[in-house]
Amino acid sequence: MKRTTKFLMGLGALAVTGLVLVSADHIDAPSSMGTTADIADFYAFEPSENSDNTVFIVDVQSNVLPELAYGNFDEDVLLEINIDLDDDLIEDKVIQAIPRNGRMYFFGPAEPSQTGLNGSILIDAPLGDVEISSATAIVETTSDGVSLFAGPRQDPFFFDFFQFNAVINPDVASAPGGFLAPDTAADTFDGANTLSVAVEIPNNLLGTPTATNALGLTVYNTWVTSNRKQ
């Protein structure tokens, strides 16, 4: 499978309460930008202070608009959450998600069969599955305490796209006041949707991290990849 990657480094079980660090640019490599393998956002965070769980959320296909039919998860695209436990920036465990016939199937967390640019489905490590939501959000919780979701969600990315273009315009007169204040800025992505995959998982299923971030907290290094069947 061909892989595209988005990184979110240094989040883990000791993250500050309520703090969500985001790696979001809505623009991927030319081979995946605007396709069903396009990664829009990746989040990893504690659901509450001193929680024993970690939540991973992957958003793809950021151009799903409400006045159009919802986009569909691509059955040829495998989403993979990569988890580095020993701070060498090589995945030690992965959580995978792939759709089939209206359901999202999850595998892992388990050691990948291969690291780097290629991936294969860990069919010997099923985690669970959930019906892909449409009008109503559906969450499945496994016997191991893992909660799973897949379906459309409103795009969380707030960005005044047109004012941004005015600011970076070489003609300084195009935006003499610079960026607009929050109460006057326009959210260009308001009403648009992404397709989201969410996993809340006990940390004891992930393993013990050894990396330390800038705050001195022990963390997981984690990133997400999309893998297209070749």
Buried (B, 14 or more C-beta within 10 A) or exposed (E): BBBBBBBBBBBBBBBEEEEBBBBBEBEBEEEBEEBBBBBBBBBBBBEEEEBEBBBBBBBBBBBBEEEEEBBBBBEBBBBBBBBBBEBEEEBBBBBBBBBEEEBBBBBBBBEBEEEEEEBEBBEEBEBBBBBBBEEEEEBBEBEEEBBBBBBBBBBBBEBBEEBBEBBEEEEEEEBEEEEBEEEEBEEBBEEBBBBBBBBBBEBEBBBEBBBBBEEEBEBBBBBBBBBBEE
